[in-house]
Amino acid sequence: MPQYKHFPLPDVGEGLTEAEILTWHVKPGDEVTVNQIIVEIETAKAAVELPCPYAGVVTELLAEAGQTLDVGTPIITIDTDPNGAAAPAPAAAVVEQPGGACPADAVAANAAARAQADAVNGSGKIGEEMPGGRIATLVGYGPRSTAAKRRPRKGAAAPEPVAVAAAPVSQPVVAPISPEPITPVLTQQPVTQQPVEQQVTGLVPLAKPPVRKLAKDLGVDLRGLTGSGPDGVITREDVSLAASAPAPVAAAAATPASYDAGTRERRVPIKGVRKVTAQAMVDSAFTAPHVTEFLTIDVTPMMELRARLKGTPEFRDVKLTPLAFAAKAVCLAARRTPDVNATWDAASNEIVFKDYVHLGIAAATPRGLMVPKVRDADAMSLRELCVALEELTTTARNGKTSPADMANGTFTITNIGVFGIDTGTPIINPGESAILAFGAIRDMPWVVDGQVVARKVCQLALSFDHRVVDGQQGSQFLADVGALMADPSVAITY
């Protein structure tokens, strides 16, 4: 007989309580395999692709794209034995009354059935053994370790949900809950048909992350393309060509649902990264007493050293940026002023000094502001910092930064100079005690040996938590960073 299983929205890390459905990669009737990517979700910190924990046929999508759900809420129903013979209504299934009415008892029974399904499916942590022999491969779920026994496949047709409610009855029938895994409730709901241009196969073709990002920005569905690259890999040219194709008339006439033509205003829900960022900034601004100091420095020697190093074999294959020099200067200066790398722990009434630097780099991404961390940056060489910074920023801009990569930072740099900005008053990242704003490097008049000459000049701004860092300590740290960037040879004295 058919075996229906719910897949609950898992906790993908860091104790997040909700997530938004971004894109479904499958539809009812599609056959899926274990670990096949079926949906992309967005948490408060990152976008994550979820693999399927079961093999079978998709019978129902329980959530729509754009919907925000709590962790543990079922999002999809899968028939793991689609070739089984039809059977009477399974135990714990709720049969609706004719006409679509759903009494309060039926609603309660439906909620109880889903809760029982969640308990069966499990919500364990990675590596834990779950009921039925499953090992959780992603927090909250995992495939069974025992071999699945299935009959030989005779046909490709998926079972119709109507088989669950075989005959109308006058009252909802709730069967006793058995200790065996129960069958999720399937109701007779109309299925929303997708536009013709979106009726494509559920399998996602091969494409590199930057290509997927480009496709998403341009609104191109990769499942409808045939790749021209090696082994059928979709290239940027394939995506650009698809985006330049004439769009259907109906799509061209569409307008955003949240746009009010009368007031000429557009409303966007506050959720995801924007919601968490806003709350964090408010908490920091109204909890930590901010002090900001500014310093203008001549970085001509640093830029000359950068030009020389780029020609050496060690740095020839890496991207050596001014940000890498700033990161190295911060790590060195923190040794002399460890207060800027400490944390105010109000719960224990302690200041926690940390003998490591998890350096956060503020990155502007299509999903909003993110601050991924370079772990143990103080133990890295200049070249290692270059490699780590390049990988970190590329991953962030592609929207692939995991929640774990953005947690537990100790100090942050925000590189506002890439936008042509000279300086600002940055807000401290919650859980840290200081943040450095690195401004644009410009050709400016500067006095050298009594003569006004053109030099490479930039501005630094340091915001620090005055509960942890005194004015003398903050000033000393900023002066040390400036001295290291103005003359990198000073580093040998540290």
C-alpha positions in Angstrom: 0.0 0.0 0.0 1.2 3.6 -0.5 3.4 4.9 2.3 3.1 8.7 2.7 5.8 10.6 4.6 6.0 14.2 5.7 9.3 16.0 5.5 9.4 18.7 8.2 11.4 21.9 7.8 14.7 21.2 9.6 16.8 23.4 11.8 19.8 24.0 9.5 21.9 25.3 12.3 22.4 28.0 15.0 19.0 27.3 16.6 17.0 29.2 13.9 13.3 29.0 14.4 11.9 29.8 11.0 12.8 29.9 7.3 11.2 31.2 4.0 10.6 28.9 1.1 12.5 30.4 -1.9 12.2 28.0 -4.7 10.8 24.5 -5.2 12.8 22.3 -7.5 10.0 19.6 -7.6 6.3 19.4 -8.2 3.5 16.9 -7.4 4.1 13.7 -9.5 7.8 14.1 -9.7 9.9 11.0 -8.7 12.7 11.9 -6.3 15.7 10.1 -4.9 17.5 10.3 -1.6 19.7 13.5 -1.3 18.2 15.0 -4.4 17.8 18.8 -3.9 14.1 19.5 -3.7 13.8 23.1 -2.3 15.9 26.2 -1.5 15.1 28.0 1.7 16.3 31.3 3.2 16.9 31.5 6.9 17.8 34.7 8.8 21.4 34.2 7.9 21.8 32.4 4.6 20.1 30.5 1.7 20.3 26.8 2.0 19.4 24.0 -0.4 17.6 21.0 1.3 18.1 17.4 0.0 15.3 14.9 0.1 15.5 12.3 2.9 13.3 9.8 1.1 13.0 8.2 -2.3 9.6 8.1 -3.9 7.0 10.3 -5.6 6.0 13.8 -4.6 2.3 13.8 -3.8 1.9 17.3 -2.3 3.8 20.5 -1.6 2.6 21.8 1.7 4.1 25.3 1.4 4.3 27.8 -1.3 7.3 29.8 -2.5 7.6 33.0 -0.4 5.9 31.5 2.6 7.7 31.7 6.0 7.3 28.6 8.2 8.4 27.5 11.7 11.0 24.8 12.0 9.3 21.4 12.3 6.4 22.4 10.0 5.8 19.7 7.3 6.7 21.2 3.8 6.3 18.2 1.5 4.5 14.8 1.3 6.3 11.9 -0.4 4.9 8.5 -1.3 7.8 6.1 -0.6 5.9 3.1 -2.1 4.0 4.5 -5.1 3.4 1.0 -6.6 1.6 -0.3 -3.5 -2.0 -1.4 -3.9 -4.7 1.1 -2.9 -6.1 0.5 0.6 -8.8 1.9 2.8 -8.2 5.2 4.6 -5.1 4.8 6.7 -4.9 5.1 10.5 -5.0 8.6 11.8 -6.1 10.0 8.5 -8.9 12.5 8.6 -11.7 12.2 6.0 -13.3 15.5 5.1 -17.1 15.9 4.8 -18.5 16.3 1.3 -18.5 19.9 0.2 -15.1 20.7 1.7 -16.4 21.5 5.2 -13.8 20.8 7.9 -15.2 20.7 11.4 -13.2 21.8 14.4 -12.6 18.1 15.4 -11.2 17.3 12.0 -8.8 20.3 12.3 -7.7 19.2 15.7 -7.2 15.6 14.4 -5.3 16.9 11.4 -2.9 18.9 13.7 -2.4 15.8 15.9 -1.6 13.7 13.0 1.0 16.1 11.7 2.5 16.3 15.2 2.7 12.5 15.4 4.3 12.5 11.9 6.9 15.0 13.1 7.7 12.8 16.1 8.1 9.8 13.8 10.3 11.6 11.3 12.4 12.9 14.2 14.2 16.2 14.8 17.6 15.0 16.0 21.0 16.5 15.5 23.6 15.6 13.0 25.1 12.1 13.6 22.3 11.0 16.0 20.5 7.7 15.3 16.8 8.4 14.8 13.8 6.0 15.2 13.7 3.4 12.5 17.5 3.3 12.1 18.0 6.7 10.4 21.1 8.8 11.0 20.5 12.5 10.8 22.7 14.0 7.9 21.2 17.4 8.3 19.7 18.7 11.5 16.3 17.2 11.9 16.3 14.4 9.3 18.2 11.8 7.4 17.8 8.7 5.2 17.1 5.3 6.7 20.2 3.1 7.1 18.1 -0.1 6.4 17.5 -1.1 2.8 14.1 0.0 1.4 11.9 -2.9 0.2 9.9 -1.9 -2.8 8.0 -3.8 -5.4 9.2 -3.7 -9.1 7.9 -0.5 -10.7 5.0 -1.1 -13.0 4.0 2.4 -13.9 5.1 5.9 -13.5 1.7 7.4 -12.4 1.7 8.8 -8.9 -1.2 7.8 -6.6 -4.0 10.3 -6.5 -4.8 11.9 -3.2 -8.5 11.0 -3.7 -7.7 7.4 -2.8 -7.3 8.4 0.8 -10.8 9.7 1.1 -12.5 6.8 -0.6 -16.1 7.4 0.4 -18.0 10.3 1.9 -19.2 10.0 5.5 -21.3 12.2 7.7 -18.7 12.8 10.4 -14.9 12.9 10.4 -13.5 9.5 11.3 -10.3 9.4 13.4 -8.7 6.0 13.8 -6.6 5.2 16.9 -3.0 6.2 16.6 -0.8 3.1 16.2 2.9 2.8 17.2 3.8 2.4 13.5 4.7 5.4 11.3 1.4 7.1 10.5 0.2 8.3 7.1 0.1 12.1 6.7 -3.3 13.7 6.0 -4.0 14.3 2.4 -7.0 16.5 1.6 -8.7 17.1 -1.6 -7.4 20.5 -2.5 -7.3 22.0 -6.0 -3.8 21.9 -7.4 -2.6 25.2 -8.8 -1.3 24.8 -12.3 2.0 26.3 -13.2 2.3 28.5 -16.4 3.4 26.5 -19.4 6.8 28.0 -19.4 7.4 26.8 -15.9 6.3 23.2 -16.5 9.8 21.7 -16.6 11.5 18.7 -15.1 12.2 18.6 -11.4 15.9 17.8 -11.9 18.2 20.8 -11.6 20.9 20.7 -14.3 24.6 21.3 -13.6 25.7 24.9 -13.3 28.3 26.7 -11.2 27.2 29.0 -8.3 27.9 32.3 -10.2 25.8 31.0 -13.1 23.0 30.0 -10.7 23.2 33.5 -9.2 23.0 35.1 -12.6 20.0 33.0 -13.5 18.2 33.9 -10.4 18.8 37.6 -10.8 17.6 37.5 -14.4 14.6 35.3 -13.6 15.7 32.3 -15.7 14.7 28.8 -14.7 17.7 26.6 -15.2 15.5 23.5 -15.4 14.2 24.7 -18.8 17.7 25.1 -20.3 20.1 22.8 -22.1 23.7 23.4 -21.2 26.2 24.1 -24.0 29.3 23.5 -21.7 31.2 20.2 -21.2 28.9 17.4 -20.0 25.9 19.6 -20.4 26.9 22.2 -17.9 25.0 25.4 -18.2 27.1 28.5 -18.9 26.7 32.2 -18.4 26.1 32.5 -22.2 23.2 30.0 -22.0 21.6 32.1 -19.2 22.1 35.4 -21.0 20.6 34.0 -24.2 17.6 32.7 -22.4 17.1 36.0 -20.6 17.2 37.9 -23.9 14.5 35.8 -25.4 11.1 37.5 -25.9 9.0 37.3 -22.8 5.3 36.2 -22.8 2.9 39.1 -23.0 1.2 38.1 -19.7 4.5 38.2 -17.9 5.3 41.6 -19.4 2.0 43.0 -18.1 2.5 41.8 -14.6 3.0 44.3 -11.8 4.2 43.7 -8.2 1.4 42.7 -5.9 2.6 45.1 -3.2 2.6 48.2 -5.4 -0.2 50.7 -4.9 -0.6 52.7 -8.1 -2.6 55.3 -6.2 0.0 56.2 -3.6 2.9 55.2 -5.8 4.4 53.2 -2.9 5.9 49.8 -2.8 5.8 47.7 0.4 8.3 44.9 1.1 7.8 42.5 4.0 10.5 42.8 6.7 11.9 39.3 7.0 15.0 37.1 6.6 18.4 38.8 6.6 16.9 42.3 6.7 14.8 41.5 9.8 17.7 40.0 11.7 20.1 42.8 10.7 17.7 45.5 11.8 17.2 43.9 15.2 20.9 43.4 15.7 21.7 47.0 14.9 19.0 48.3 17.2 20.2 46.0 20.0 23.8 47.2 19.5 23.1 50.9 19.2 20.9 51.0 22.3 22.9 48.6 24.5 26.6 49.4 23.9 27.7 53.0 24.4 29.4 53.8 21.1 32.5 56.0 20.8 33.9 56.7 17.3 37.4 58.0 16.6 38.9 59.0 13.2 42.4 58.9 11.8 43.7 60.0 8.4 46.9 58.2 7.2 49.3 58.2 4.3 49.4 54.7 2.9 51.8 55.3 0.0 54.4 52.9 1.5 51.8 50.2 1.9 50.6 50.6 -1.8 54.3 50.5 -2.9 54.8 47.3 -1.0 51.7 45.8 -2.5 52.9 46.6 -6.0 56.3 44.8 -5.2 54.6 41.8 -3.6 52.3 41.3 -6.6 55.3 40.6 -8.8 56.7 37.9 -6.5 55.9 34.2 -7.1 54.3 33.9 -3.7 51.6 36.4 -4.4 51.3 36.1 -8.2 48.3 33.8 -8.1 46.3 35.5 -5.3 44.3 38.7 -5.1 46.4 41.1 -2.9 44.1 43.9 -1.8 44.5 46.8 0.6 41.9 45.1 2.8 44.3 42.2 3.4 46.8 44.7 4.7 44.2 46.3 7.0 43.2 42.8 8.3 46.8 42.0 9.1 47.3 45.3 10.8 44.2 44.7 13.0 45.4 41.3 14.0 48.8 42.7 15.0 47.5 45.7 16.8 45.0 43.6 18.8 48.0 41.9 20.5 48.9 45.2 22.1 45.3 46.2 22.9 43.4 43.0 23.6 40.4 44.9 25.0 39.1 45.6 21.4 39.0 41.8 20.9 37.0 41.2 24.2 33.3 40.7 24.9 31.0 42.2 27.5 29.1 39.3 29.1 26.2 40.8 31.0 24.8 37.5 32.1 27.8 36.5 34.1 28.9 40.1 34.8 32.3 39.5 33.2 34.5 40.8 30.4 35.7 37.8 28.3 39.2 38.3 26.7 39.8 36.1 23.7 43.3 34.8 22.6 42.2 34.4 19.0 40.8 36.7 16.4 37.7 35.6 14.4 37.7 38.5 12.0 34.4 39.5 10.5 34.3 41.2 7.1 31.1 43.1 6.4 29.9 42.1 2.9 27.0 43.6 0.9 25.1 40.8 -0.8 21.9 40.6 -2.9 20.2 39.2 0.3 21.4 42.1 2.5 24.3 42.8 4.9 26.3 39.7 6.0 29.4 39.4 8.2 31.1 36.1 7.5 34.2 35.4 9.7 37.8 34.5 8.9 38.6 32.0 11.7 41.9 32.4 13.6 42.9 35.3 11.3 45.7 36.3 13.8 47.5 33.0 13.0 47.5 33.5 9.2 50.2 35.0 7.0 49.5 37.8 4.6 49.1 35.4 1.8 46.7 33.1 3.7 44.6 36.1 4.6 44.4 37.0 0.9 43.1 33.6 0.0 40.7 33.5 3.0 39.2 36.9 2.2 38.7 36.1 -1.5 36.9 32.8 -0.7 34.8 34.5 2.0 33.6 37.4 -0.1 32.9 35.2 -3.1 30.8 32.8 -1.1 28.9 35.6 0.6 28.0 37.3 -2.7 26.8 34.0 -4.1 24.5 33.7 -1.1 26.1 30.4 0.0 27.5 31.5 3.3 26.4 29.1 6.0 25.0 30.3 9.4 28.0 28.7 11.2 30.4 30.9 9.1 28.7 34.1 10.5 28.7 33.2 14.2 31.1 34.0 17.1 33.1 36.8 15.6 35.5 38.9 17.8 36.2 42.0 15.6 34.8 43.4 12.3 36.1 45.4 9.4 33.7 47.2 7.1 35.4 48.2 3.8 33.3 51.2 2.8 36.1 52.4 0.6 34.9 50.1 -2.2 31.9 52.4 -2.6 34.1 55.5 -2.8 33.2 56.6 0.8 35.9 58.2 2.9 34.6 57.5 6.4 31.6 56.9 8.6 30.5 55.9 12.1 30.0 52.1 12.0 27.8 50.3 14.4 29.4 47.5 16.4 28.4 44.0 15.6 26.5 42.4 18.5 28.7 40.3 20.7 31.9 42.3 19.8 33.5 45.4 21.2 34.9 47.2 18.2 34.6 47.7 14.4 36.9 49.4 12.0 35.7 51.3 8.9 38.3 51.4 6.1 37.8 54.3 3.7 38.7 54.9 0.1 42.3 55.4 -0.9 42.7 58.6 -2.8 45.5 60.8 -4.3 45.6 63.7 -1.9 48.0 66.6 -1.1 50.2 65.7 1.8 53.2 67.4 3.5 56.4 65.4 3.3 59.6 67.0 4.6 58.1 70.4 4.4 56.9 70.0 0.8 53.3 69.4 -0.4 53.2 66.4 -2.6 50.6 63.9 -3.9 50.3 60.8 -1.7 47.9 57.9 -1.3 45.7 58.8 1.6 42.8 57.1 3.4 40.7 57.5 6.5 40.1 55.0 9.3 37.1 55.2 11.8 37.0 53.0 14.9 33.8 52.5 16.9 34.2 50.8 20.2 32.1 49.8 23.2 33.0 52.2 26.0 32.0 49.7 28.6 34.9 47.5 27.6 37.3 49.8 25.8 38.5 53.0 27.5 39.4 56.1 25.4 43.2 55.5 25.8 42.9 51.9 24.7 40.8 52.7 21.7 43.1 55.6 20.7 46.2 53.4 21.1 44.6 50.6 18.9 43.6 53.0 16.1 47.1 54.6 16.2 48.8 51.2 15.9 46.6 50.1 13.0 47.4 53.4 11.3 51.1 53.1 11.9 51.2 49.6 10.5 49.3 50.6 7.3 51.4 53.8 6.9 54.6 51.9 7.2 54.3 48.1 7.1 58.0 47.7 8.2 56.8 48.7 11.7 55.4 45.2 11.9 58.8 43.8 12.7 58.7 45.6 16.1 55.5 43.7 17.2 
